[in-house]
Amino acid sequence: MNILLWVLVVLYFFKYPTHANINPAVDTQRTNWVPPVSTKCSAQVPGEHQPLGKHYLVDLFDVDPIALAFLETDQAQLTVAEFIKQAGMTLLTSSAHRFPCGGITAVWLLSESHVSIHTWPENRFIALDVYTCGAVDPSQIVESFRKLLNPDRMVKTFVSRGSKHSIASGQVSKHDLQITRHKDIVKVNKESLDAISTPSVPKKKNFSEEKASKLGYQRDYTIKHGVDDKGNTIADICINGDDLVDDCIMLKNTVLLIDQNSPFQRIEVIDTNNWGRCMLLDRVTQYCENDNLIYTTELIERPFENFLEGAVSKGSQIKKLNVHMIGGGDGWVPSAILDHYSHLVDSITAVDIDPLVSEITQNFFQPVGKTDAFKDKRVQWIYQDAGKWMKTNAKENSMDIIIIDCTDHTAEAAKVLYTQEFYDLVFKMLKPGGKVSQQMNTNSPDYKDFFLEAEETWIKSGFRNLEKWQKYIPSFLGESVFWMAEKPDFNGEDSEDEE
């Protein structure tokens, strides 16, 4: 019996070698590699090299045969390298394999990640993969390939990789769902979506098509898959399109928790995997729990830190600040202000048009920090049209900081909050040396004229020392543009020149 046991043991180790038989050098490389002592890693610098990425998976159909043949030449390698350079990325190395009967697989390794292609000449098909981290935009490379290859049809799948907030907090979303562009859609616009679903307009008395359009039903492309164990609808929905002919993003397998109309807008709460729980206004992302901290931090940090730095430089104690909020009915921004700058705040006046946004936020979301702006006595909530309220209630030199947290300029109802008259009233309310901060939209080439006009409007109102910066917010699918400016201390001079 003992002999038989030993025979089985010997046979087992002969068939399944132990870890000791693996080449130690290879195993060390695979599992235990550490950078040399002299290496300075960007990951060791706080805030650097965060695992946030933008990933495009692109299918190109009926590609120009001449372009397909060109991809198998050495010149094509140089052409793609130029695409990478023009997009502001750094090429490390490249490698390609040409198949004997035609076709190529190639990869370009970047410091930002990679670009790869695989071709099927007999089918006139190419699979393109572009993944980048950091502030660079991979869509520029995708567009360069489109112009080079001239396909009859191109299907793009966009995936937002990583989340600063979820990594920083160590939290993982509990909802095992997926987000991507719909696999059968190139540009998610009215024509392409009409082929797969029909917009659902509520069957209500006096609910006109015009009103439905204003409430976001012009982009209400919802493909239902069923319900979860709580009776909530599971569906693919199209979000973040500005109008009927604009691109939008198809979120797959979202859980629809509430879909309710106020007199002003359509309000939805959905559960997603990548972004956690989100609120949509007229089918556009208002905020998501996984990256909301990024947004609120960018909006409030600079104006408050500016006041702190000014007090330190003058060796004086900063007085309590009066803050005015325009929009922000979800309460996240005033809550963040009180979390981080409570000792500086005397009062916050928040004017938002829609009380239902506040109500739904409180019912479906848990407070992130230790302060709840809906319960703090320093916060006064006023539910009125901010544009109209400002005309009759803007007191001159009454506010130290004004935070504008309204919907984007593309929303019809918000256009009044981007006019010369409105910014003149903001300027009037600020005390000399006061700061205004606003998120202006995402950094899209389509908004170039808007940004130029807005800057001219701010300057004409009297604001000085305009600062502009960007921050990638995954649920906004782009770099959000933030502005901050100040009201000169006196006689049109900047605060730094007062002394």
C-alpha positions in Angstrom: 0.0 0.0 0.0 2.9 2.4 0.9 4.6 1.6 -2.4 1.4 2.4 -4.3 1.1 5.7 -2.5 4.7 6.7 -3.3 4.1 5.8 -7.0 1.1 8.1 -7.1 3.0 11.0 -5.4 5.9 10.7 -7.9 3.4 10.6 -10.9 1.6 13.7 -9.5 4.8 15.8 -9.3 5.9 14.5 -12.7 2.7 15.7 -14.3 2.3 18.9 -12.3 5.8 20.5 -11.7 6.2 22.5 -8.5 6.7 26.2 -8.5 10.4 25.6 -7.8 10.8 24.2 -11.4 9.8 27.5 -13.0 12.6 29.7 -14.1 13.2 32.0 -11.1 14.1 35.0 -13.2 11.0 34.7 -15.3 8.8 34.3 -12.2 10.4 37.2 -10.5 9.7 39.4 -13.6 6.1 38.2 -13.7 5.0 38.6 -10.1 7.6 40.3 -7.9 9.0 43.1 -10.1 9.8 46.4 -8.4 11.4 49.4 -10.0 15.1 50.0 -9.4 16.0 52.2 -6.4 17.0 55.0 -8.6 13.8 55.0 -10.5 11.5 57.9 -9.8 7.9 56.8 -10.3 5.1 59.2 -11.1 2.7 57.0 -9.1 4.6 58.0 -6.0 3.6 61.6 -6.5 0.2 62.4 -5.0 -2.4 63.2 -7.7 -0.1 62.0 -10.5 -0.7 59.0 -12.8 -4.2 58.2 -11.6 -5.8 55.1 -13.2 -8.3 57.1 -15.2 -8.6 56.2 -18.8 -10.6 56.8 -22.0 -11.0 53.7 -24.2 -12.3 53.5 -27.8 -13.0 50.2 -29.4 -13.7 50.9 -33.1 -15.0 48.7 -35.9 -14.5 49.9 -39.4 -16.5 48.3 -42.2 -16.1 48.4 -45.9 -12.7 50.1 -45.7 -11.1 51.5 -48.8 -9.0 48.6 -50.3 -6.1 50.9 -51.1 -6.0 52.1 -47.5 -6.1 48.4 -46.3 -3.0 47.7 -48.5 -1.3 50.8 -47.3 -1.5 49.6 -43.7 0.8 46.7 -44.5 3.6 49.0 -45.6 6.4 50.5 -43.5 5.2 53.9 -44.4 2.0 53.2 -42.5 3.9 52.7 -39.3 5.4 56.2 -39.7 1.9 57.6 -40.5 0.4 56.2 -37.4 3.4 57.5 -35.4 2.6 60.9 -36.7 -1.1 60.5 -35.6 0.1 59.8 -32.1 2.5 62.8 -32.1 -0.3 65.2 -33.4 -2.5 64.0 -30.6 0.1 65.0 -28.0 1.0 61.5 -27.0 4.4 59.8 -26.6 5.3 56.7 -28.7 7.6 54.3 -26.9 7.8 51.5 -29.5 5.8 49.6 -32.1 5.5 46.1 -33.5 3.7 44.6 -36.4 3.1 41.2 -38.0 2.1 40.8 -41.6 0.2 37.6 -42.5 1.3 35.6 -45.6 -2.2 35.8 -47.2 -2.8 39.4 -46.3 -3.7 41.3 -43.2 -1.7 42.8 -40.4 -1.8 43.0 -36.6 0.1 46.0 -35.2 0.5 47.7 -31.8 2.0 51.1 -30.9 2.9 51.3 -27.2 2.5 54.7 -25.7 3.5 56.2 -22.4 -0.2 56.9 -22.1 -1.1 53.3 -23.0 -1.6 51.9 -26.5 -3.0 51.9 -30.1 -3.6 48.6 -31.9 -5.1 47.4 -35.2 -6.1 44.1 -36.7 -7.2 43.9 -40.4 -9.2 41.4 -42.5 -8.6 42.5 -46.1 -10.8 39.8 -47.5 -13.7 41.4 -45.5 -12.6 45.0 -45.8 -12.8 45.2 -42.0 -10.5 46.7 -39.4 -10.6 46.5 -35.6 -9.0 49.5 -33.9 -8.3 49.9 -30.2 -7.2 53.2 -28.7 -6.7 53.5 -24.9 -5.2 56.5 -23.1 -4.8 57.8 -19.6 -4.3 61.3 -18.4 -5.6 64.5 -20.1 -5.0 63.5 -23.7 -7.9 62.8 -26.1 -7.9 59.4 -27.9 -10.8 60.5 -30.1 -8.3 62.5 -32.2 -6.4 59.4 -33.2 -9.7 57.6 -34.0 -10.7 60.5 -36.3 -7.2 60.3 -38.0 -7.7 56.6 -38.7 -11.2 57.4 -40.1 -9.9 60.0 -42.5 -7.1 57.6 -43.6 -9.2 54.5 -44.0 -12.4 56.1 -45.4 -14.8 53.3 -44.2 -18.5 53.2 -45.3 -19.5 52.6 -41.6 -17.7 53.1 -38.3 -19.0 51.8 -35.0 -17.4 53.3 -31.9 -17.6 51.9 -28.4 -16.5 54.3 -25.6 -15.6 53.0 -22.2 -14.6 55.3 -19.3 -12.0 53.4 -17.3 -11.4 54.0 -13.6 -12.7 56.6 -11.2 -10.7 58.9 -9.0 -13.4 59.1 -6.3 -13.9 55.3 -6.0 -10.2 54.6 -5.9 -9.5 57.4 -3.4 -12.3 56.1 -1.1 -11.5 52.4 -1.6 -15.1 51.8 -2.5 -16.4 49.6 -5.3 -19.8 50.0 -6.8 -22.2 47.3 -5.7 -24.1 47.3 -9.0 -22.8 44.7 -11.4 -23.8 46.5 -14.6 -22.1 47.6 -17.8 -21.7 50.9 -19.7 -20.8 51.2 -23.4 -22.1 52.7 -26.6 -24.7 50.6 -28.2 -22.8 48.1 -30.4 -25.0 48.8 -33.5 -24.8 52.6 -33.4 -22.2 54.8 -35.0 -23.6 58.2 -34.2 -26.5 58.0 -31.8 -28.8 60.5 -33.4 -32.4 60.7 -34.4 -32.1 58.8 -37.6 -30.1 55.8 -36.3 -32.1 55.5 -33.1 -35.4 55.5 -34.9 -34.4 52.2 -36.3 -34.1 50.5 -32.9 -36.7 52.2 -30.7 -39.5 54.7 -30.5 -39.4 57.7 -28.1 -41.9 57.3 -25.4 -44.0 60.4 -24.7 -46.1 60.2 -21.5 -49.8 59.7 -22.1 -51.1 62.6 -20.1 -53.7 65.1 -20.6 -52.4 68.5 -21.9 -48.9 66.9 -22.3 -47.9 68.3 -25.7 -45.0 67.2 -27.9 -43.4 70.6 -27.3 -43.5 70.1 -23.6 -42.3 66.6 -24.0 -39.3 67.9 -25.9 -38.5 70.4 -23.2 -38.5 67.6 -20.6 -36.0 65.5 -22.3 -38.3 63.1 -24.2 -36.6 64.1 -27.5 -33.8 61.8 -26.5 -35.9 59.2 -24.7 -34.6 56.1 -26.4 -35.1 53.4 -23.9 -34.6 49.7 -24.7 -36.2 47.7 -21.9 -34.8 44.3 -21.0 -37.0 43.4 -18.0 -37.1 44.2 -14.2 -35.0 43.5 -11.2 -36.1 41.7 -8.0 -37.5 45.0 -6.7 -39.6 45.7 -9.8 -37.2 48.4 -11.2 -36.9 48.5 -15.0 -33.5 47.4 -16.5 -32.9 49.1 -19.8 -30.4 50.6 -22.2 -30.8 54.4 -22.3 -29.3 57.2 -24.4 -27.9 60.1 -22.4 -25.8 63.3 -22.8 -27.0 64.4 -26.2 -27.8 68.1 -26.5 -30.5 67.7 -29.2 -32.0 65.4 -31.7 -29.1 65.4 -34.1 -26.3 65.3 -31.5 -24.3 62.2 -30.4 -25.3 60.6 -27.2 -24.1 57.7 -25.1 -25.9 54.5 -24.7 -25.8 53.2 -21.1 -26.4 49.5 -21.2 -28.3 47.6 -18.5 -29.0 50.5 -16.2 -31.5 50.2 -13.4 -34.2 52.9 -13.6 -35.2 53.9 -10.0 -37.4 56.9 -10.7 -38.6 58.9 -13.7 -40.5 61.9 -12.7 -41.5 65.3 -14.2 -41.5 68.6 -12.5 -42.9 71.7 -14.1 -39.3 72.5 -15.3 -37.6 69.3 -16.3 -37.5 65.6 -16.3 -35.7 64.0 -13.4 -34.4 60.4 -13.3 -32.3 58.4 -10.9 -30.4 55.4 -12.4 -27.9 52.8 -11.1 -24.9 52.1 -13.2 -21.7 50.1 -12.8 -19.0 52.6 -13.8 -20.4 55.7 -12.1 -22.6 54.3 -9.3 -26.0 56.0 -8.8 -26.7 59.0 -11.0 -29.2 61.8 -11.4 -30.2 62.8 -14.9 -32.0 66.0 -15.9 -33.6 65.8 -19.3 -31.5 62.7 -20.0 -28.2 64.6 -19.3 -25.9 63.6 -16.4 -26.4 66.0 -13.4 -24.1 64.1 -11.0 -23.0 60.6 -10.2 -21.9 59.3 -6.8 -18.5 57.9 -8.0 -17.1 61.1 -9.4 -19.2 63.8 -7.8 -16.3 64.6 -5.4 -14.2 65.7 -8.4 -16.8 68.1 -9.6 -17.5 69.7 -6.2 -13.8 70.0 -5.3 -13.0 71.8 -8.6 -15.9 74.2 -8.2 -15.3 75.4 -4.6 -11.6 74.8 -3.8 -10.0 77.7 -5.7 -12.3 80.6 -4.5 -12.0 79.5 -0.9 -8.3 78.8 -1.0 -7.8 82.2 -2.7 -9.4 83.9 0.3 -7.3 81.9 2.7 -4.1 82.6 0.9 -4.9 86.3 0.7 -5.4 86.5 4.5 -2.2 84.6 5.2 -0.2 86.9 2.8 -1.6 90.0 4.6 -1.1 88.5 8.1 -4.8 89.0 8.9 -7.6 86.8 10.2 -10.1 86.1 7.5 -13.7 87.2 8.3 -16.7 85.0 7.9 -17.8 84.7 4.3 -21.2 85.2 2.7 -21.8 82.7 -0.1 -24.4 82.8 -2.8 -25.3 79.6 -4.8 -27.0 79.8 -8.2 -28.4 76.3 -9.0 -27.1 73.3 -7.2 -30.5 72.2 -5.9 -29.0 68.7 -5.3 -27.1 70.1 -2.3 -23.8 68.6 -3.0 -21.8 71.8 -3.5 -23.1 73.6 -0.3 -22.6 70.4 1.7 -19.0 70.2 0.4 -18.4 73.9 1.3 -19.5 73.3 4.9 -17.5 70.1 5.1 -14.2 71.7 4.1 -14.6 75.4 4.9 -17.2 75.5 7.7 -15.1 77.8 9.9 -15.1 80.4 7.1 -18.8 80.4 6.3 -21.3 82.8 7.8 -24.2 82.1 5.4 -25.0 80.3 2.2 -28.0 81.5 0.1 -29.0 78.8 -2.5 -31.4 79.7 -5.3 -32.7 76.9 -7.5 -35.8 76.7 -9.7 -36.7 73.1 -8.9 -37.5 71.8 -5.3 -38.1 68.3 -6.7 -34.4 68.0 -7.4 -33.7 68.6 -3.7 -36.4 66.2 -2.7 -35.3 63.3 -4.9 -31.7 63.8 -3.9 -32.6 63.4 -0.3 -34.7 60.4 -1.0 -32.3 58.4 -3.2 -28.8 59.5 -2.2 -26.9 59.3 1.1 -24.9 62.3 2.3 -21.2 61.9 1.3 -19.6 64.0 4.0 -20.4 64.9 7.6 -22.6 67.9 6.7 -26.0 68.0 5.2 -26.8 71.4 3.5 -30.5 70.7 3.7 -30.3 70.6 7.5 -27.6 73.2 8.3 -29.2 76.5 9.6 -26.6 78.5 7.8 -28.1 77.5 4.4 -31.2 79.3 3.1 -32.9 77.6 0.3 -34.9 79.7 -2.2 -36.9 77.8 -4.9 -37.3 80.4 -7.6 -36.1 81.1 -11.1 -32.5 82.4 -10.4 -32.5 84.8 -13.3 -35.7 86.5 -12.2 -34.7 86.4 -8.5 -31.5 88.1 -9.2 -33.3 91.0 -11.0 -35.2 91.9 -7.9 -33.0 90.7 -5.0 -29.4 91.2 -6.1 -28.0 93.5 -3.3 -24.9 95.4 -4.2 -21.6 94.3 -2.6 -23.4 91.7 -0.5 -21.5 88.4 -1.3 -17.9 87.3 -0.9 -18.2 84.2 -3.1 -20.8 83.3 -5.8 -20.9 79.7 -7.1 -22.8 79.1 -10.3 -23.8 75.5 -10.4 -26.5 75.5 -13.2 -27.2 73.3 -16.1 -25.1 73.7 -19.3 -25.7 76.5 -21.8 -27.1 74.0 -24.3 -30.2 73.6 -22.1 -32.9 76.0 -23.2 -34.0 76.8 -19.7 -30.5 77.8 -18.6 -29.6 80.2 -21.5 -30.8 83.2 -19.4 -28.0 82.3 -16.9 -25.3 83.0 -19.5 -26.4 86.4 -20.6 -24.7 89.8 -20.2 -27.6 90.9 -17.9 -27.1 88.0 -15.6 -23.4 88.4 -15.2 -23.8 92.1 -14.6 -26.1 91.2 -11.7 -23.5 88.6 -10.4 -20.8 91.3 -10.5 -23.1 93.7 -8.7 -23.7 91.3 -5.8 -20.1 90.6 -5.2 -18.1 92.6 -2.7 -14.9 94.2 -4.0 -12.4 91.4 -4.1 -15.2 88.8 -4.3 -14.8 85.6 -6.4 -17.2 83.9 -8.8 -16.7 80.3 -9.9 -18.6 78.3 -12.5 -18.4 75.0 -14.5 -18.8 76.2 -18.1 -19.4 72.8 -19.9 -17.1 70.2 -21.3 -14.1 71.1 -23.5 -15.7 70.3 -26.9 -14.6 71.9 -30.2 -18.3 72.5 -30.8 -18.3 75.0 -27.9 -15.4 77.2 -29.1 -17.6 80.1 -30.1 -19.5 79.8 -26.8 -16.4 80.1 -24.7 -15.1 83.1 -26.7 -18.5 84.9 -26.3 -18.7 84.0 -22.6 -15.2 85.3 -21.9 -16.1 88.6 -23.6 -19.3 88.8 -21.5 -17.4 88.2 -18.2 -14.8 90.9 -19.1 -17.5 93.3 -20.2 -19.3 92.8 -16.8 -16.1 93.9 -15.1 -14.5 90.7 -13.9 -10.8 90.5 -13.8 -8.1 87.8 -13.2 -10.0 85.1 -15.1 -8.6 81.7 -14.4 -9.5 78.7 -16.5 -8.8 75.0 -15.9 -10.0 71.6 -16.8 -10.7 68.3 -15.0 -11.7 65.0 -16.5 -15.1 63.8 -15.1 -15.9 60.3 -16.2 -19.7 60.7 -16.1 -19.5 63.9 -18.1 -17.5 62.0 -20.7 -14.9 64.7 -21.1 -12.8 67.5 -19.6 -15.0 69.8 -17.7 -14.1 73.5 -18.0 -14.1 75.6 -14.8 -13.7 79.4 -14.6 -13.0 81.7 -11.7 -12.7 85.5 -11.7 -12.9 88.4 -9.2 -14.5 91.8 -8.8 -11.7 94.4 -8.6 -11.3 96.0 -5.1 -12.0 99.5 -6.3 -11.9 101.8 -9.4 -11.6 98.9 -11.7 -8.2 97.8 -10.3 -7.3 94.2 -9.4 -7.1 93.2 -5.8 -3.3 92.6 -6.0 -2.8 96.3 -7.0 -4.8 97.7 -4.1 -1.8 98.0 -1.8 
